[in-house]
Amino acid sequence: MLRDRIASALDADVARRERRRRLAELRARTATLSPRESEVFERVATGQANKAIAIDLGISERTVEIHRSRVMKKMKANNLAELVRMKVSLDARWNTVNDP
C-alpha cells in the first residue's frame, strides 16, 4: 500500500515536471515571435480566417499568410490543430507558477 502511494506520487511528479518542461519550451518559442506574429498567432489560434485577420490588422491577406507561416515555423507546429493545442496549453489555468 505504501509502495503504491510512493509510486503514484513519483509518477505524478514526473508528469508535473514534463508539463512544466513543455510549457517552458512553448513560452520560449512564443518569445521568438515578433509583435505582429504574436497578433497573428492569437487570431489564428482562435480560428479567425486570414481575410478577417488582415482586415482587423489593416494588412494584406498575403502578409497574414507570411506571418502565419513564420508562426508555424517558429512554434514548430506541424498543422493548425497542433498550433491551437499549443495556444490552449499556454492559456490553461494549470500553467501558473504555482502548479502543484
N, C-alpha and C positions, 0 to 999 in steps of 0.2 A: 504494500500500500504506500509506504513512504517512498520507495523507489519509483513507483508510478508517478507520484506527485513531483518528485525531483525531475524525472524525465520530462514530464509535462511542462514544468517551469523552464527547463532548459530549451525545450522545443519552442516555447513561446518567446523566449529571449532571442533565439536565433531568428525567428520570424520578425520580431520587432527591429532587430539590428538590420535585417535585409530591407525592410520597409524604409528605415532611415537612410540607408545607403542609396537606395533607388531614388528617394526624394531629394537627397543632396545632389545626386547626379542630374536629376531633372532641373533643379534650381540652377546648377552650374551651366547647363545647356541654355536655359532661359536667359541667363545673364549675358550670353553671347549675342542675343538678338538686339538689333538696333531698335530705337524707339518706334519707328514705323513698322518694323517687322513684328514687334510686340503687339501693336494695334491690330495688325492683320491676324496674328495668331489668336488673339482674343475673339475676334469676329468669326474667323474660320471655325474655331473650336466650338462655337455656339451654333454653327450650322448656317451662318449667313452666306449668301451667294456672292461670288466675285463681283458681279454687277452692283449689288447692293452695297458692298464694302467700298467699291470705287466711288459711288455716289456719296456715301457717308463721309469718306475721307477727302473727297474732292480731287481724286486722281483717276487716271485711266484704268480701265479693266486690265489692260496688258501689264501695267505697273503692279496691280494687285497680284496678277499671276506670277510675276517675277518675285515679289516679296513672299508669296505663298511657297514658291519653290525653295527659296532660301530658308524659310522657316522649317520646311520639311527636312531639308538637309542638315541644318544646324541642330534641330531637335532629334535627328536620327530616326525619324518616323517613316515607316515603310508605306503607310497609307493613312487616309483621313481618320479612320476608326482608331488607329493607334495614337494619332495626334490628339484626338478627343479624349482618349483614356489618360493621356499624359496631363491634359488640362484638368480633368476631373481629379486626378491624383494630386496635382498641385493645389487645387482648391478645397480638397477634402478636409473635414474637421480634424481627422486623426493626424493631420500633418503638423500639428502645433509642436512647439518646442517641448512641451510637457507630455509628449507621447509616452504613455506608461509602458 
